[in-house]
Amino acid sequence: MNKLIFFFCFLFCYQAVHAQQPVPVKPRILISTDIGGTDPDDNQSMAHLLMYSDRFTIEGLVSSPSYGDGSKEEILRMIDLYEKDYPKLKRRNKGLNTPAYLRSVSKQGHRGISPYVGYSRPSEGLDWIIKCAQKKSAQPLCILVWGGMEDLAQALHDAPEIRSNIRVYWIGGPNKKWGANSYAYIARNFPDLWFIENNASYRGFFSNSGSSEKLNSNNYFANFIQSAGSLGDDFDNNRYKGNVKMGDTPSLLYVMDGDPNDPTKESWGGSFEKMPYSPRSIFHGPTTDRDTAHVYAILEFRFTGPKVDLPRDSACFTMAINASFGEQKWQGYYLGDGEYAIQYAHKQADKITYTISSEIPGFQTRTGSLVIDNLWPGKPTSDYFKLGPNWFTDKSAPELFDGNWQGAQTIRKWREEVLLDWAKRWEWLR
């Protein structure tokens, strides 16, 4: 009872000074997610989506695991949980999508990282993206990407005419590491795409900076979710143990609130600034501590080696990167005629060291280091990708940083309002 009293008192006071500005038209959305992979926050964001499914025309739920074991089956498992809670939810909101409909638009996309060229092979998910994007509609299809962009890159490659029919909101940052090849392909070949590249602002959603104790990421579950239906039980049943992260949710919030046609305006999902270029640095030789690159920039290492009888774009060497978060290994590719290359993006300011090695006879092992600064997009490099007028990214004003995270305040400021709104829906399951 005390929790309930607190909730309604807090909600009344909060809404006295804040009010959501719902979007004027129900948006068409398609989610591309790596759910079931290495980071269970996609499950948290999926629970949020299902509980707000009345707010969207959901045209697709595509499993696009560039890394890890993500699959359509994990999407279906979440829908099964939603189905158990659906009778209670529907009593309060008859506009929620049926479990049967949600299953019908769940598709399996590409598994794994695209090769150097940036695209690979068809998939069920790819075909579905193209089909949805080609529908005749007065509204664009909003593609919300919660992982890598392999399926999106493949769709643009196979049906480039869809570029004018879609709008993309991508949670980048760490996902850019896994999807450097697909990102580079899109930025190089489709610079005129309508695109929000959120590399750091999303972190405002799981920041506890200035948060009240009740709505703190560590306490929200106990205060508002615990014992609330099957979705609530599952929220506690992963490695976060109920701790609220939901790093992909800002993409959904963006099309729920404010004016999605103007990324520079405030919304629950952040506000952004135009990005005329995307930084890229190409290194043809070993790098040292005297070399610097921008955070989130595409880093390309190119070199010559043995001429071998391998198809172009074959994965044939490994780059082991040691950084503050430990060691990670990445595949590099043979470009033909003794040319080799790898593309990578680092998710935070850091100092990295690396070793490039291969089992190819005569392949020279290479080592080096590199300093990653905290400038995004920073000054244009000689190798940058020139972008069109509708590419946006995290706002760079110093007062909008949350710690090291650029633009995070544009989302953090709405976090409590969002969580209180969600708390009302969790109450439906009690």
C-alpha positions as CSV (number, residue, x, y, z in Angstrom):
1,M,0.0,0.0,0.0
2,N,2.8,2.4,0.9
3,K,4.4,1.8,-2.6
4,L,1.1,2.5,-4.3
5,I,0.6,5.8,-2.3
6,F,4.1,6.9,-3.1
7,F,3.6,6.1,-6.8
8,F,0.4,8.2,-7.2
9,C,1.7,11.1,-5.1
10,F,5.0,11.2,-7.1
11,L,3.1,10.9,-10.4
12,F,0.7,13.8,-9.5
13,C,3.6,16.1,-8.5
14,Y,5.7,15.1,-11.5
15,Q,3.0,15.6,-14.1
16,A,2.2,19.1,-12.7
17,V,5.4,20.3,-14.3
18,H,6.0,17.7,-17.1
19,A,3.7,16.3,-19.7
20,Q,4.3,14.0,-22.6
21,Q,3.8,15.4,-26.1
22,P,2.4,12.3,-28.0
23,V,3.3,12.0,-31.6
24,P,0.4,13.2,-33.9
25,V,0.3,9.9,-36.0
26,K,0.9,6.3,-34.9
27,P,4.3,5.5,-36.3
28,R,5.1,2.5,-38.5
29,I,8.1,0.8,-36.9
30,L,10.3,-2.2,-37.5
31,I,12.7,-3.4,-34.8
32,S,16.0,-5.0,-35.7
33,T,17.4,-6.6,-32.5
34,D,20.2,-8.8,-31.4
35,I,18.0,-10.1,-28.5
36,G,19.2,-13.3,-27.0
37,G,22.9,-12.4,-27.6
38,T,25.5,-11.2,-25.1
39,D,23.5,-8.3,-23.6
40,P,20.0,-9.0,-22.0
41,D,19.0,-5.4,-22.0
42,D,17.3,-6.1,-25.4
43,N,14.9,-8.3,-23.4
44,Q,14.1,-5.4,-21.1
45,S,13.5,-3.1,-24.1
46,M,11.3,-5.8,-25.8
47,A,9.2,-6.1,-22.6
48,H,8.7,-2.3,-22.8
49,L,7.8,-2.5,-26.5
50,L,5.2,-5.2,-26.0
51,M,3.5,-3.4,-23.1
52,Y,3.3,-0.2,-25.3
53,S,2.4,-2.0,-28.6
54,D,-0.8,0.0,-28.8
55,R,1.3,3.1,-29.6
56,F,2.8,1.8,-32.8
57,T,2.0,0.0,-36.1
58,I,4.6,-2.7,-35.6
59,E,5.5,-4.1,-39.0
60,G,8.4,-6.3,-38.1
61,L,10.5,-7.8,-35.3
62,V,13.7,-9.0,-36.9
63,S,16.4,-11.0,-35.2
64,S,19.7,-9.5,-36.4
65,P,22.5,-11.0,-34.2
66,S,25.8,-9.7,-35.6
67,Y,27.5,-11.3,-32.5
68,G,26.4,-13.9,-30.0
69,D,23.5,-16.4,-30.1
70,G,20.5,-14.0,-30.7
71,S,17.6,-15.6,-32.6
72,K,14.0,-15.2,-33.6
73,E,13.2,-17.9,-31.0
74,E,14.1,-15.4,-28.2
75,I,11.7,-12.9,-29.7
76,L,9.0,-15.6,-29.7
77,R,9.8,-16.5,-26.1
78,M,9.2,-12.9,-25.1
79,I,5.9,-12.9,-27.0
80,D,5.0,-16.1,-25.1
81,L,5.5,-14.3,-21.8
82,Y,3.4,-11.4,-23.1
83,E,0.7,-13.8,-24.0
84,K,0.4,-14.9,-20.4
85,D,-0.1,-11.3,-19.3
86,Y,-2.2,-10.3,-22.3
87,P,-5.6,-10.9,-20.7
88,K,-4.9,-8.4,-17.9
89,L,-3.2,-5.9,-20.1
90,K,-6.0,-6.0,-22.7
91,R,-8.6,-5.3,-20.0
92,R,-6.9,-2.0,-19.5
93,N,-6.0,-1.3,-23.1
94,K,-7.8,-3.0,-26.0
95,G,-5.4,-1.5,-28.5
96,L,-2.5,-3.7,-27.6
97,N,-1.3,-6.0,-30.4
98,T,-2.3,-9.6,-30.2
99,P,0.4,-12.3,-29.5
100,A,-0.6,-14.0,-32.8
101,Y,0.0,-10.9,-34.8
102,L,3.3,-10.2,-33.2
103,R,4.4,-13.8,-34.0
104,S,3.4,-13.3,-37.6
105,V,5.8,-10.4,-38.1
106,S,8.8,-12.0,-36.2
107,K,11.5,-12.9,-38.7
108,Q,15.1,-14.3,-38.6
109,G,17.7,-12.1,-40.1
110,H,21.4,-12.4,-40.8
111,R,23.5,-14.2,-38.3
112,G,27.1,-12.9,-37.8
113,I,29.2,-10.0,-38.9
114,S,29.2,-8.9,-42.5
115,P,32.5,-9.1,-44.3
116,Y,34.6,-6.1,-45.3
117,V,32.4,-5.2,-48.2
118,G,29.6,-4.5,-45.7
119,Y,26.9,-6.9,-46.9
120,S,26.6,-10.7,-47.3
121,R,23.6,-12.8,-48.2
122,P,19.8,-12.8,-48.1
123,S,17.7,-13.8,-45.1
124,E,14.1,-14.0,-44.1
125,G,14.5,-10.8,-42.1
126,L,16.1,-9.0,-45.0
127,D,13.2,-9.9,-47.3
128,W,10.8,-8.7,-44.7
129,I,12.5,-5.3,-44.3
130,I,12.3,-4.7,-48.0
131,K,8.7,-5.8,-48.2
132,C,7.7,-3.4,-45.4
133,A,9.7,-0.6,-46.8
134,Q,8.1,-1.0,-50.2
135,K,4.6,-0.7,-48.9
136,K,2.7,2.2,-50.3
137,S,2.1,4.6,-47.3
138,A,2.0,8.3,-46.6
139,Q,4.3,7.5,-43.6
140,P,7.9,6.4,-43.6
141,L,8.9,3.1,-42.1
142,C,10.9,3.8,-38.9
143,I,13.6,1.1,-38.6
144,L,14.8,1.0,-35.0
145,V,18.2,-0.8,-34.8
146,W,19.1,-2.3,-31.5
147,G,22.2,-4.2,-32.7
148,G,24.3,-4.4,-35.8
149,M,23.1,-3.1,-39.2
150,E,23.9,-6.2,-41.3
151,D,20.2,-6.7,-42.4
152,L,19.7,-3.0,-43.0
153,A,22.9,-2.8,-45.2
154,Q,21.8,-5.9,-47.1
155,A,18.3,-4.4,-47.7
156,L,19.8,-1.2,-49.0
157,H,22.2,-3.1,-51.2
158,D,19.4,-5.4,-52.7
159,A,16.7,-2.7,-52.9
160,P,18.4,0.8,-52.9
161,E,15.2,2.5,-53.8
162,I,13.9,2.0,-50.3
163,R,16.2,4.7,-49.0
164,S,13.5,7.4,-49.5
165,N,10.9,5.3,-47.7
166,I,12.7,4.6,-44.4
167,R,14.0,6.5,-41.4
168,V,16.7,4.9,-39.2
169,Y,17.4,5.3,-35.5
170,W,20.4,3.3,-34.6
171,I,21.8,2.6,-31.1
172,G,25.5,2.7,-32.1
173,G,28.3,2.9,-29.5
174,P,29.3,-0.7,-28.8
175,N,27.2,-2.0,-31.6
176,K,29.4,0.0,-34.0
177,K,32.3,-2.3,-33.0
178,W,30.5,-5.3,-34.2
179,G,29.0,-3.6,-37.2
180,A,31.8,-1.5,-38.5
181,N,31.7,-3.1,-42.0
182,S,28.0,-2.6,-42.5
183,Y,28.1,1.0,-41.1
184,A,31.0,1.9,-43.5
185,Y,29.0,0.5,-46.4
186,I,25.9,2.5,-45.5
187,A,27.8,5.8,-44.9
188,R,29.8,5.4,-48.1
189,N,26.9,4.5,-50.4
190,F,23.8,6.0,-48.8
191,P,24.9,9.3,-47.2
192,D,21.5,10.8,-48.0
193,L,19.7,8.4,-45.7
194,W,17.5,9.9,-42.9
195,F,19.6,8.6,-40.0
196,I,20.0,9.1,-36.3
197,E,23.3,7.8,-35.0
198,N,23.0,7.6,-31.2
199,N,26.5,6.6,-30.0
200,A,26.3,7.9,-26.5
201,S,23.1,9.8,-25.7
202,Y,21.3,6.5,-25.0
203,R,23.4,6.1,-21.9
204,G,21.3,8.8,-20.2
205,F,18.6,6.2,-19.8
206,F,20.5,4.1,-17.4
207,S,22.3,6.9,-15.7
208,N,21.5,7.4,-12.0
209,S,22.8,10.9,-12.0
210,G,20.2,13.1,-10.3
211,S,17.8,10.2,-10.0
212,S,15.4,9.8,-7.0
213,E,16.0,6.8,-4.8
214,K,12.7,5.1,-5.8
215,L,13.5,5.4,-9.5
216,N,17.2,4.5,-9.3
217,S,18.2,1.7,-11.7
218,N,18.9,-0.5,-8.8
219,N,15.6,0.1,-7.1
220,Y,13.0,0.5,-9.9
221,F,12.4,-3.3,-10.2
222,A,11.6,-3.7,-6.5
223,N,9.4,-0.7,-6.4
224,F,7.4,-1.1,-9.6
225,I,8.0,-4.4,-11.4
226,Q,8.5,-7.2,-8.9
227,S,5.6,-9.7,-8.8
228,A,3.9,-8.0,-11.8
229,G,3.1,-10.8,-14.2
230,S,5.2,-13.1,-16.3
231,L,7.1,-10.2,-18.0
232,G,7.9,-8.9,-14.5
233,D,9.3,-12.3,-13.4
234,D,11.4,-12.5,-16.5
235,F,12.8,-9.0,-15.9
236,D,14.4,-10.4,-12.8
237,N,15.6,-13.6,-14.5
238,N,18.8,-12.5,-16.3
239,R,22.2,-11.3,-15.4
240,Y,21.0,-7.8,-14.5
241,K,18.8,-9.2,-11.8
242,G,16.2,-6.5,-12.3
243,N,18.6,-3.7,-12.7
244,V,17.2,-1.3,-15.3
245,K,19.4,-0.8,-18.3
246,M,17.2,-0.7,-21.5
247,G,19.9,1.0,-23.6
248,D,17.9,0.4,-26.8
249,T,14.6,1.8,-25.5
250,P,15.5,5.5,-26.4
251,S,14.9,4.5,-30.1
252,L,11.3,3.6,-29.2
253,L,10.8,6.6,-27.0
254,Y,11.8,8.8,-29.9
255,V,8.8,7.8,-31.9
256,M,6.5,7.9,-28.9
257,D,7.0,11.5,-27.9
258,G,7.6,14.9,-29.5
259,D,8.1,15.5,-33.2
260,P,9.9,12.5,-34.8
261,N,10.2,14.6,-38.0
262,D,12.7,16.9,-36.3
263,P,15.6,15.2,-34.5
264,T,16.9,18.6,-33.2
265,K,13.8,19.1,-31.0
266,E,13.4,17.6,-27.5
267,S,11.8,14.2,-27.1
268,W,11.9,11.3,-24.7
269,G,14.3,9.6,-27.1
270,G,16.8,12.5,-27.1
271,S,17.6,15.4,-29.3
272,F,20.4,15.5,-31.9
273,E,22.4,17.7,-34.2
274,K,23.3,17.5,-37.8
275,M,26.4,15.4,-38.7
276,P,27.9,16.6,-42.0
277,Y,30.6,13.9,-42.0
278,S,31.5,10.7,-40.3
279,P,35.2,10.4,-39.3
280,R,37.3,7.6,-40.6
281,S,41.0,7.0,-40.3
282,I,43.0,4.7,-42.6
283,F,46.3,3.4,-41.3
284,H,48.7,1.9,-43.8
285,G,51.4,1.1,-41.3
286,P,51.9,0.4,-37.6
287,T,50.5,3.0,-35.2
288,T,52.0,4.2,-31.8
289,D,51.0,6.2,-28.8
290,R,51.6,9.3,-30.8
291,D,48.7,8.4,-33.1
292,T,45.2,9.5,-32.2
293,A,41.7,8.7,-33.5
294,H,38.2,9.8,-32.6
295,V,35.9,7.7,-30.5
296,Y,33.2,5.9,-32.6
297,A,35.2,6.7,-35.8
298,I,35.8,3.9,-38.4
299,L,39.4,2.8,-38.0
300,E,40.7,1.0,-41.0
301,F,44.0,-0.9,-41.0
302,R,45.4,-1.8,-44.4
303,F,48.6,-3.6,-45.4
304,T,50.1,-5.9,-47.9
305,G,51.1,-9.5,-47.4
306,P,51.3,-12.8,-49.1
307,K,49.4,-13.2,-52.4
308,V,47.2,-16.2,-51.7
309,D,44.5,-18.2,-53.5
310,L,41.5,-17.0,-51.5
311,P,38.2,-15.5,-52.6
312,R,38.0,-11.7,-52.1
313,D,36.4,-10.8,-48.7
314,S,37.6,-14.0,-47.1
315,A,38.2,-13.8,-43.3
316,C,41.8,-14.8,-43.0
317,F,43.5,-12.9,-40.1
318,T,42.8,-11.8,-36.5
319,M,43.3,-8.5,-34.8
320,A,43.4,-8.9,-31.0
321,I,42.7,-5.6,-29.3
322,N,43.5,-5.0,-25.7
323,A,41.7,-2.0,-24.1
324,S,40.4,-1.0,-20.7
325,F,37.6,-3.6,-20.9
326,G,39.9,-6.5,-21.7
327,E,40.8,-8.3,-24.9
328,Q,38.5,-8.8,-27.9
329,K,39.4,-10.4,-31.3
330,W,38.1,-9.3,-34.7
331,Q,38.2,-10.8,-38.1
332,G,40.2,-9.2,-40.9
333,Y,39.8,-9.8,-44.6
334,Y,41.7,-10.5,-47.8
335,L,40.9,-8.0,-50.5
336,G,42.8,-9.8,-53.3
337,D,46.3,-9.3,-54.9
338,G,48.1,-9.4,-51.5
339,E,45.9,-6.6,-49.9
340,Y,44.5,-7.1,-46.4
341,A,42.2,-4.9,-44.4
342,I,40.1,-4.7,-41.2
343,Q,37.6,-2.0,-40.0
344,Y,36.9,-1.3,-36.4
345,A,35.3,1.3,-34.1
346,H,36.1,1.9,-30.4
347,K,33.3,2.7,-28.0
348,Q,35.0,5.0,-25.5
349,A,38.0,7.2,-24.9
350,D,40.9,4.8,-24.3
351,K,44.3,3.6,-25.1
352,I,44.5,0.4,-27.1
353,T,47.2,-2.0,-28.1
354,Y,46.7,-4.6,-30.8
355,T,48.3,-7.7,-32.5
356,I,47.5,-8.7,-36.0
357,S,48.3,-12.3,-36.8
358,S,47.3,-15.1,-39.2
359,E,48.1,-18.7,-40.0
360,I,48.8,-17.9,-43.6
361,P,52.4,-18.9,-44.4
362,G,54.7,-15.8,-44.6
363,F,52.1,-13.5,-43.0
364,Q,54.0,-10.9,-40.8
365,T,52.6,-10.4,-37.3
366,R,52.0,-6.7,-36.6
367,T,51.7,-4.9,-33.3
368,G,50.8,-1.3,-32.4
369,S,49.0,1.0,-30.1
370,L,46.6,3.9,-30.5
371,V,45.0,6.6,-28.4
372,I,41.2,7.1,-28.7
373,D,40.1,10.6,-27.8
374,N,36.6,11.6,-26.6
375,L,35.8,13.9,-29.6
376,W,32.8,13.0,-31.7
377,P,32.6,13.6,-34.6
378,G,35.6,15.9,-34.0
379,K,37.5,17.6,-36.8
380,P,37.1,15.9,-40.2
381,T,39.9,13.5,-41.2
382,S,41.1,13.2,-44.8
383,D,39.3,9.9,-45.1
384,Y,35.9,10.9,-43.7
385,F,32.6,9.9,-45.1
386,K,30.7,13.0,-46.4
387,L,27.0,12.8,-45.2
388,G,23.8,14.4,-46.4
389,P,21.6,16.9,-44.6
390,N,19.5,14.3,-42.7
391,W,22.2,12.4,-40.7
392,F,22.1,13.3,-37.0
393,T,24.1,12.4,-34.0
394,D,24.6,13.1,-30.3
395,K,24.7,16.8,-29.3
396,S,28.2,18.0,-28.5
397,A,27.5,20.9,-26.1
398,P,29.5,20.3,-23.0
399,E,26.5,20.9,-20.7
400,L,24.7,17.9,-22.3
401,F,27.4,15.4,-21.4
402,D,26.7,13.0,-18.5
403,G,30.2,12.2,-17.4
404,N,32.1,11.2,-20.6
405,W,28.9,10.5,-22.5
406,Q,28.1,13.0,-25.1
407,G,24.4,14.1,-25.4
408,A,23.3,11.8,-22.6
409,Q,21.5,14.6,-20.7
410,T,19.1,15.0,-23.6
411,I,17.7,11.6,-22.6
412,R,18.5,11.5,-18.9
413,K,16.3,14.5,-18.2
414,W,13.2,12.5,-19.3
415,R,14.1,9.2,-17.7
416,E,12.0,9.6,-14.5
417,E,9.0,10.7,-16.5
418,V,9.3,7.6,-18.8
419,L,9.7,5.2,-15.9
420,L,6.7,6.6,-14.0
421,D,4.6,6.3,-17.2
422,W,5.7,2.7,-17.5
423,A,5.0,2.1,-13.8
424,K,1.3,2.7,-14.5
425,R,1.3,-0.2,-17.0
426,W,3.1,-2.5,-14.6
427,E,0.2,-1.8,-12.1
428,W,-2.2,-3.3,-14.7
429,L,-0.5,-6.7,-14.0
430,R,-1.1,-6.7,-10.3
